[in-house]
Structure formats: C-alpha cells, structure tokens
Amino acid sequence: MTIILGMVGKIEQAPERWFREGLTMIRRNGTQLLQLINQILDLSKLDAGIMPVHLIQGDVVAYLRLLTGSFASYAEAEGKTLYFDPAMKQLMMDFDEQKLKDVVSNLLSNAIKFTPLGGTICLRLVEAPNQQIMIMVEDNGYGIADEKLPHIFDRFYQGDDPVTRRAEGTGIGLALTHELVRLMGGTIQVESQLGKGSIFTVVLSIHASAPLRENQAKIIPSITTPKTRKLETNREEDPELPLLLIVEDNENVVQYLKICLEEQYRVSIARNGQLGIDQALEQIPDLIISDVMMPERDGFDLCKTLKSDMRTSHIPIILLTARADMNSRIEGLEGGADAYLTKPFHEQELEVSLRKALDLRKRLREYYGGKMPLVSESTTSPFAKEDVLSGPSKRLSNRITKKKPSRSRKLLRQCI
C-alpha cells in the first residue's frame, strides 16, 4: 500500500514524469495485493465449507514440470537455481489444477524467497506406497527453528526469527496451503534445520476416475510470479549531497524510496541487515533508513549494533516497518532509533523525518564547536591516538570533560 499510494501521489504531482514508471509499479503491487485478498477470500470459503473440488484427469508430471518452469526466471532473477526432479516420466491421475497450482506455487515462492543468493530449490516427485504420490519442495535456505515448526501452518503466524523473516509476510500463505491440501484429501509435512534448509512434502492419493481432459494443453498453468524492474537513471550524483544508506531487502520498496529521495541524497543500498552494518561501518553515511524485518540481521539488531559503535553511534537511524504495535515501537526506540515509521507511510512524512534528524545533528555539531573528528585511523580503537581531538577542539573537549566528565563527553561523542 505504501508504494501504491506513494506512486499515485507522484503521478498527481508530475504526471508527465511519473505516469509510465508509476503505473508499472502500481500494477505490480496491486497484483500482489489482489493475490493477498484472494487468499483471504479462499480461507473464508474454506471456513464456510463452500469451496468445491473440481477434478480432472491428466498427466500430473507434465503439469508440475510446466509449473516449475514458470518459476525459473523468477529464481534466476533472484540469483538462485530451481530444478524439477520427477521419479517417473508420466503419471495420469485426478487432481484439481487450480488448487494444486496454488499449493505448489506458494511452496516454490517461499522456497525461493527464503533461500540465500546462490542457493538451490528442487521440486521432486516420488511415488509412495499405497497408491500415493509425494510432491516435495526442497531448499538449502535459512531453515526454520524447531520451536517454530509446530506453528507454521497456523493462520497469521509469523516467525519472529530475524534469519527467516522478511518482507512483512502475512502468515496466510502456508495456512491456506495446508487447508487446500486437506480439501484435496492429502497431507502436508515439513522437515527443517536452521541454517540448512527445509523440505515440504505434500502427499496425495492416486486415483484416475475423473473425466479425461481431451486437450492436455488446456491444463498448462498460468501464474504470476513477482517481478521487479530496476529503475534506469542517468543522473549524476552531487557529491555535496548527504549520503543516505537504505537497508531493505524488498526491491519494490527500494525502488520507491530511491524515487522519493534520490534528488535530496546520495543513495547507497544494502540488501540485508548484515550488509547494512558492514556498509555503514565502511561508508559512515549521514543517515540510515532500515527495514525491521530482514534476513541475516534485523533492523533492531542493526540499530543496536551501530548505536553501540563509536564510529557510527552519531548517525540518525529511521526504522520502517508494518509492525505498528507498541512493543515493537518501544524496542526500536530503546535500541537507539531516532524515528519509527509504520507502513504505509506518506512520502512527506519520511522526508520531514530525515530532514529533522539531519538538522538536529547539524545544530549539535554547531553547538559543540563545529566539526570534531572522533574516529582515529585505527578501526579497533577509535580513541587510541592523542591527536584524535586537537587544537581548539581538544581544548573545548577538555573544558566540557572537566565540568561534566561523563554526560557531556558522551553527548559530544554521540551527537557530533
């Protein structure tokens, strides 16, 4: 919603500039929102017992091969490998093509999303005893903690593990998958090891009594996979602009933030929390915007880490998240966040928050005597050398230290 509403505002302000790009982003994110609404409606139909099963008889191997292939470009764009490994060449059986597509698509999407760069995802087909087929989606991704496994099929459940959570998932997809498998008379199980990957196994009975579809081409699945188109820009960055580090793993959000802010800031991007910490320590940006729910290290962890390091403790950090509950806000602010914005946020709200944070830092620098370098050449001990503070700056620091040794010096170091 943040992107849809934000791009509508951009088009209203400057239609000749943003109409084409804005319309593309609105359509893409509107499609994702429609998919979410459809999932909620499907759950409601399942609860009411009014979702019928429409069986056709067809070659399930051919169907799943085509379905897996339709995800290949998405996996490749994400830097991951997807392959199909059936134990049989053909298997004629009854299945509901739409429900099977929904189940397998959700499992493949999750596997791609929760597998790191360079990882692999495989859809296997194995014939099991008692006239059953096992559809297995395997990955070597982040995995799921043991204590989370009993709850992953619960509605609206979101694992709170920073390694596995990202993109503010709704907690609906796996719950719907579980219900659809049950409706088809099957079962679904999961095995997982944290840091090693997961295997989701759907078991369905093999029957061949439904009407045979005369034209098998009609059962070719049609799906919509997430697609992002990187913004093309030839504008040269002004070296005098403040450096803004955006830590965000959602490409759509990254594109929107760049559209909003690239004229006021030099923009640097980090795709997860750990990369954000590394880039912040290397670049020492003027401002940081960070998502909260990310793989590797979450936004809370990033904030605490950077605020406890003297090299970066002075940098204003603004957290963005869909989690608007008071506990999350308090956790972010206690970790040192300078502002906490909930999605959907307004572009002007973000711009004002950034400007105010930068203005406050500037006023504090002026109040305490101008620019005072606080980082030495040593990366292990930023205050190891005597010449870190020199001349008038050192004398000013000494006067402050004599008057209020702890409070003033701490404020001096963190705010300048």
PLY file of the C-alpha trace (Angstrom):
ply
format ascii 1.0
element vertex 416
property float x
property float y
property float z
element edge 415
property int vertex1
property int vertex2
end_header
0.00 0.00 0.00
2.91 2.36 0.71
4.11 2.03 -2.88
0.65 2.19 -4.48
-0.43 5.30 -2.56
3.01 6.89 -2.89
3.17 6.47 -6.68
-0.39 7.79 -7.06
0.81 10.93 -5.30
3.86 11.15 -7.58
1.68 10.87 -10.69
-0.67 13.56 -9.38
2.28 15.91 -8.76
4.11 15.33 -12.06
2.13 13.07 -14.44
4.43 13.66 -17.41
7.40 12.40 -15.40
5.97 9.54 -13.34
2.98 8.20 -15.28
4.70 5.32 -17.07
7.01 4.16 -14.27
4.35 4.82 -11.62
1.70 2.86 -13.48
4.03 -0.13 -13.76
4.77 -0.11 -10.03
1.09 0.37 -9.13
0.07 -2.55 -11.35
2.77 -4.83 -9.94
2.00 -4.07 -6.31
-1.75 -4.03 -6.95
-1.46 -7.56 -8.34
0.31 -8.70 -5.19
-2.38 -7.06 -3.07
-5.08 -8.80 -5.13
-3.37 -12.15 -4.54
-3.43 -11.49 -0.81
-7.13 -10.58 -0.91
-7.88 -13.75 -2.90
-6.07 -15.83 -0.28
-8.18 -14.29 2.48
-11.36 -14.95 0.49
-10.30 -18.55 -0.13
-9.79 -19.07 3.60
-13.28 -17.68 4.22
-14.76 -20.09 1.66
-12.94 -22.99 3.29
-14.30 -21.98 6.69
-17.82 -21.82 5.28
-17.44 -25.17 3.51
-18.37 -23.72 0.12
-15.16 -24.35 -1.82
-15.74 -27.26 -4.21
-13.10 -29.57 -5.67
-13.02 -29.71 -9.48
-11.14 -32.83 -10.54
-9.76 -33.51 -13.99
-7.64 -36.47 -15.08
-4.31 -35.54 -16.57
-0.55 -36.05 -16.52
0.48 -34.54 -13.19
4.19 -34.84 -14.10
3.77 -32.69 -17.21
1.64 -30.20 -15.29
4.17 -29.77 -12.47
7.08 -29.58 -14.93
5.42 -26.62 -16.64
4.52 -25.04 -13.31
8.10 -25.34 -12.05
9.42 -23.94 -15.32
7.23 -20.87 -14.95
9.17 -20.00 -11.77
12.58 -20.43 -13.41
13.02 -16.80 -14.48
11.97 -15.57 -11.04
14.51 -17.83 -9.34
17.22 -16.80 -11.81
16.49 -13.12 -11.25
16.94 -13.73 -7.52
20.30 -15.43 -8.11
19.07 -18.94 -7.27
18.74 -22.25 -9.12
15.43 -24.09 -9.49
15.09 -27.55 -10.98
12.48 -30.31 -11.41
13.29 -33.92 -10.48
10.47 -36.44 -11.14
10.97 -40.14 -10.41
8.58 -41.02 -13.25
8.12 -39.78 -16.82
4.34 -39.72 -16.71
1.58 -40.22 -14.16
-2.10 -39.98 -15.08
-4.21 -39.12 -12.05
-7.10 -36.97 -10.82
-6.25 -33.52 -9.47
-7.76 -30.07 -9.08
-5.50 -27.97 -11.29
-6.22 -24.62 -9.61
-5.77 -25.89 -6.06
-2.64 -27.87 -6.92
-1.24 -24.77 -8.63
-1.96 -22.65 -5.55
-0.30 -25.18 -3.23
2.85 -25.73 -5.26
3.19 -22.06 -6.25
3.10 -20.99 -2.62
5.71 -23.56 -1.62
8.01 -22.62 -4.50
7.63 -18.89 -3.84
8.52 -19.36 -0.17
11.48 -21.59 -1.01
12.88 -19.01 -3.44
12.27 -16.17 -1.00
13.91 -17.88 1.98
16.92 -19.27 0.12
20.06 -17.11 0.04
21.86 -15.94 -3.06
23.41 -18.89 -4.91
21.10 -21.43 -3.26
19.11 -24.21 -4.90
15.45 -25.22 -4.85
14.13 -28.53 -6.15
10.64 -29.89 -6.76
10.75 -33.70 -6.56
8.05 -36.22 -7.43
8.22 -39.61 -5.75
5.71 -42.46 -5.94
4.90 -43.68 -2.44
3.31 -46.93 -1.16
-0.48 -47.35 -1.06
-1.08 -45.58 -4.36
0.20 -42.21 -3.28
2.44 -39.52 -4.75
4.78 -37.28 -2.79
5.38 -33.74 -4.05
8.49 -32.45 -2.28
9.79 -28.88 -2.36
13.35 -28.80 -1.03
15.72 -25.89 -0.48
19.06 -25.21 1.17
17.88 -21.92 2.61
17.68 -20.36 6.05
15.61 -23.14 7.61
13.08 -22.95 10.43
13.81 -23.21 14.15
12.44 -26.29 15.93
10.17 -24.27 18.20
8.56 -22.58 15.17
7.72 -25.75 13.22
4.50 -26.68 15.10
3.02 -23.25 14.29
3.97 -22.54 10.68
0.59 -23.70 9.33
-1.31 -21.57 11.86
-3.17 -18.62 10.40
-1.42 -15.26 10.62
1.59 -16.85 12.30
4.83 -15.04 11.52
8.12 -16.46 12.71
9.94 -13.80 14.73
13.38 -15.14 13.80
15.49 -12.46 12.06
17.11 -15.17 9.91
13.85 -16.30 8.35
11.52 -13.34 8.39
11.42 -10.82 5.61
9.08 -8.68 3.58
6.46 -8.47 6.28
4.81 -11.78 5.36
1.14 -12.04 6.20
1.13 -15.53 7.72
-1.69 -16.54 5.33
0.06 -18.46 2.54
1.06 -21.62 4.43
-2.23 -21.71 6.33
-4.12 -21.65 3.03
-1.77 -24.26 1.56
-2.46 -26.57 4.49
-6.24 -26.18 4.12
-6.17 -26.74 0.35
-4.13 -29.93 0.73
-6.64 -31.22 3.29
-9.52 -30.34 0.95
-7.88 -32.49 -1.75
-7.69 -35.38 0.72
-3.95 -35.13 1.24
-1.44 -34.26 3.95
1.45 -31.81 4.20
4.51 -32.09 6.44
7.70 -30.11 6.90
11.22 -31.00 7.95
13.72 -28.25 8.58
17.07 -27.44 10.12
18.03 -23.90 10.95
20.77 -22.78 8.58
20.49 -25.88 6.36
17.11 -25.68 4.65
13.61 -27.12 4.57
11.60 -29.88 2.88
7.84 -29.51 2.46
6.15 -32.78 1.48
2.61 -32.98 0.10
1.13 -36.50 -0.10
-1.87 -37.11 -2.39
-3.72 -40.30 -3.24
-3.52 -41.52 -6.83
-6.93 -42.02 -8.45
-7.88 -41.98 -12.12
-11.67 -41.86 -12.27
-12.37 -38.24 -13.26
-13.16 -37.33 -16.87
-10.06 -37.33 -19.04
-9.20 -33.89 -20.36
-9.12 -34.27 -24.14
-6.76 -31.37 -24.74
-3.94 -31.59 -22.22
-2.64 -28.19 -23.35
-5.59 -26.61 -21.56
-4.17 -27.56 -18.19
-0.94 -25.63 -18.69
-0.71 -23.49 -15.56
-0.77 -19.72 -15.84
0.86 -17.94 -12.92
2.05 -14.51 -11.92
5.48 -14.50 -10.32
6.97 -11.49 -8.56
8.82 -9.26 -10.99
10.77 -6.12 -10.40
12.25 -3.80 -12.99
15.20 -1.79 -11.85
14.94 1.93 -12.37
17.05 3.28 -15.18
18.65 6.59 -14.34
21.50 8.53 -15.87
21.52 11.39 -13.40
24.88 12.19 -11.84
25.00 12.32 -8.07
26.00 15.58 -6.42
28.97 14.80 -4.14
27.84 17.60 -1.81
24.54 15.87 -1.01
24.23 13.90 2.26
24.88 10.16 1.95
21.79 8.05 2.75
22.10 4.30 3.36
18.89 2.33 2.68
18.85 -1.14 4.27
15.94 -3.02 2.68
15.52 -6.45 1.07
12.30 -5.70 -0.83
13.21 -4.45 -4.31
9.85 -2.70 -4.77
10.35 -0.67 -1.60
13.96 0.12 -2.59
12.78 1.48 -5.94
10.11 3.63 -4.31
12.50 5.06 -1.71
15.02 5.92 -4.42
12.33 7.71 -6.42
11.38 9.75 -3.36
14.85 10.59 -2.09
17.49 10.47 -4.83
17.20 14.20 -5.58
17.97 15.16 -1.97
20.54 12.47 -1.10
23.25 10.26 -2.49
21.71 6.82 -2.07
23.51 3.60 -1.12
21.66 0.27 -0.89
22.20 -2.76 1.39
20.03 -5.86 0.86
20.02 -7.26 4.40
20.87 -6.27 7.96
24.40 -7.67 8.00
25.31 -5.93 4.74
23.77 -2.77 6.18
26.05 -2.91 9.21
29.10 -3.61 7.04
28.34 -0.74 4.65
27.57 1.68 7.46
30.95 0.99 9.08
32.71 1.34 5.74
30.89 4.39 4.34
29.87 6.27 7.55
26.69 7.67 5.94
24.89 10.79 7.12
21.55 8.99 7.55
20.25 5.42 7.60
16.79 4.10 6.70
16.31 0.46 7.68
13.50 -2.04 7.39
12.86 -4.01 10.57
12.06 -7.48 9.21
15.06 -8.72 7.22
17.21 -11.84 6.91
20.70 -12.14 8.41
20.29 -9.28 10.95
17.01 -7.47 11.58
16.52 -3.72 11.90
16.51 -3.78 15.71
19.83 -5.63 15.75
21.30 -3.27 13.16
20.24 -0.27 15.21
21.72 -1.59 18.47
24.97 -2.61 16.76
25.57 0.74 15.05
24.50 2.83 18.04
26.94 0.96 20.30
29.89 1.54 17.93
31.58 4.95 18.36
32.24 5.14 14.62
28.51 5.11 13.80
26.74 5.99 17.06
26.08 9.55 15.85
24.26 8.51 12.65
20.47 9.06 12.74
18.57 5.82 12.05
14.94 5.69 10.91
13.17 2.33 11.08
10.40 1.40 8.62
8.01 -1.46 9.33
4.47 -2.73 9.07
4.61 -3.68 12.75
2.77 -0.83 14.45
2.30 -2.43 17.89
3.62 -0.51 20.88
6.12 -3.22 21.92
7.84 -3.06 18.52
7.98 0.74 18.63
9.47 0.67 22.12
12.03 -1.97 21.08
13.13 0.18 18.16
13.38 3.38 20.18
15.21 1.66 23.04
17.68 0.30 20.51
18.56 3.87 19.58
16.31 4.54 16.59
15.77 8.24 16.01
12.36 7.70 14.39
9.99 4.80 13.79
7.63 4.99 10.79
4.91 2.42 10.12
3.84 1.34 6.65
2.03 2.66 4.75
3.82 5.94 5.32
3.49 9.21 3.40
6.42 10.44 1.35
6.33 13.83 3.06
6.36 12.17 6.50
9.56 10.33 5.57
11.20 13.41 4.07
10.42 15.52 7.15
11.74 12.80 9.49
15.01 12.64 7.56
15.38 16.40 7.37
14.68 16.90 11.08
17.18 14.19 12.04
19.83 15.81 9.84
19.04 19.30 11.15
19.33 18.14 14.77
22.72 16.61 14.09
23.89 19.82 12.40
22.76 22.01 15.32
24.53 19.77 17.82
27.75 19.98 15.80
27.50 23.78 15.76
26.68 23.94 19.48
29.72 21.88 20.45
32.21 23.81 18.34
31.97 22.63 14.77
33.43 19.55 13.17
35.43 17.44 15.62
36.85 14.19 14.23
36.19 11.38 16.64
37.48 8.41 14.65
41.19 7.59 14.54
42.99 5.65 11.86
42.65 2.52 13.97
39.43 0.58 13.37
39.80 -1.39 16.58
40.18 1.55 18.95
38.79 4.82 17.61
40.19 6.81 20.58
43.62 5.21 20.72
45.63 8.22 19.49
46.25 11.53 21.23
45.63 13.56 18.08
42.02 12.47 17.64
41.00 15.78 19.21
43.46 18.56 18.52
43.76 22.33 18.77
40.66 24.30 19.76
38.50 21.19 19.52
40.66 19.38 22.08
40.62 22.36 24.46
36.84 22.59 24.14
36.53 18.88 24.86
38.78 19.21 27.93
36.66 22.06 29.33
33.50 20.05 28.82
35.07 16.97 30.40
36.19 18.90 33.50
32.74 20.33 34.08
30.68 17.21 33.40
33.00 14.26 32.78
30.54 11.57 31.79
27.37 13.13 30.48
28.91 15.88 28.34
31.58 13.72 26.78
29.08 11.02 25.95
26.78 13.57 24.33
29.73 15.11 22.48
30.82 11.80 21.01
27.39 10.53 20.02
25.86 13.64 18.57
28.62 15.31 16.59
0 1
1 2
2 3
3 4
4 5
5 6
6 7
7 8
8 9
9 10
10 11
11 12
12 13
13 14
14 15
15 16
16 17
17 18
18 19
19 20
20 21
21 22
22 23
23 24
24 25
25 26
26 27
27 28
28 29
29 30
30 31
31 32
32 33
33 34
34 35
35 36
36 37
37 38
38 39
39 40
40 41
41 42
42 43
43 44
44 45
45 46
46 47
47 48
48 49
49 50
50 51
51 52
52 53
53 54
54 55
55 56
56 57
57 58
58 59
59 60
60 61
61 62
62 63
63 64
64 65
65 66
66 67
67 68
68 69
69 70
70 71
71 72
72 73
73 74
74 75
75 76
76 77
77 78
78 79
79 80
80 81
81 82
82 83
83 84
84 85
85 86
86 87
87 88
88 89
89 90
90 91
91 92
92 93
93 94
94 95
95 96
96 97
97 98
98 99
99 100
100 101
101 102
102 103
103 104
104 105
105 106
106 107
107 108
108 109
109 110
110 111
111 112
112 113
113 114
114 115
115 116
116 117
117 118
118 119
119 120
120 121
121 122
122 123
123 124
124 125
125 126
126 127
127 128
128 129
129 130
130 131
131 132
132 133
133 134
134 135
135 136
136 137
137 138
138 139
139 140
140 141
141 142
142 143
143 144
144 145
145 146
146 147
147 148
148 149
149 150
150 151
151 152
152 153
153 154
154 155
155 156
156 157
157 158
158 159
159 160
160 161
161 162
162 163
163 164
164 165
165 166
166 167
167 168
168 169
169 170
170 171
171 172
172 173
173 174
174 175
175 176
176 177
177 178
178 179
179 180
180 181
181 182
182 183
183 184
184 185
185 186
186 187
187 188
188 189
189 190
190 191
191 192
192 193
193 194
194 195
195 196
196 197
197 198
198 199
199 200
200 201
201 202
202 203
203 204
204 205
205 206
206 207
207 208
208 209
209 210
210 211
211 212
212 213
213 214
214 215
215 216
216 217
217 218
218 219
219 220
220 221
221 222
222 223
223 224
224 225
225 226
226 227
227 228
228 229
229 230
230 231
231 232
232 233
233 234
234 235
235 236
236 237
237 238
238 239
239 240
240 241
241 242
242 243
243 244
244 245
245 246
246 247
247 248
248 249
249 250
250 251
251 252
252 253
253 254
254 255
255 256
256 257
257 258
258 259
259 260
260 261
261 262
262 263
263 264
264 265
265 266
266 267
267 268
268 269
269 270
270 271
271 272
272 273
273 274
274 275
275 276
276 277
277 278
278 279
279 280
280 281
281 282
282 283
283 284
284 285
285 286
286 287
287 288
288 289
289 290
290 291
291 292
292 293
293 294
294 295
295 296
296 297
297 298
298 299
299 300
300 301
301 302
302 303
303 304
304 305
305 306
306 307
307 308
308 309
309 310
310 311
311 312
312 313
313 314
314 315
315 316
316 317
317 318
318 319
319 320
320 321
321 322
322 323
323 324
324 325
325 326
326 327
327 328
328 329
329 330
330 331
331 332
332 333
333 334
334 335
335 336
336 337
337 338
338 339
339 340
340 341
341 342
342 343
343 344
344 345
345 346
346 347
347 348
348 349
349 350
350 351
351 352
352 353
353 354
354 355
355 356
356 357
357 358
358 359
359 360
360 361
361 362
362 363
363 364
364 365
365 366
366 367
367 368
368 369
369 370
370 371
371 372
372 373
373 374
374 375
375 376
376 377
377 378
378 379
379 380
380 381
381 382
382 383
383 384
384 385
385 386
386 387
387 388
388 389
389 390
390 391
391 392
392 393
393 394
394 395
395 396
396 397
397 398
398 399
399 400
400 401
401 402
402 403
403 404
404 405
405 406
406 407
407 408
408 409
409 410
410 411
411 412
412 413
413 414
414 415
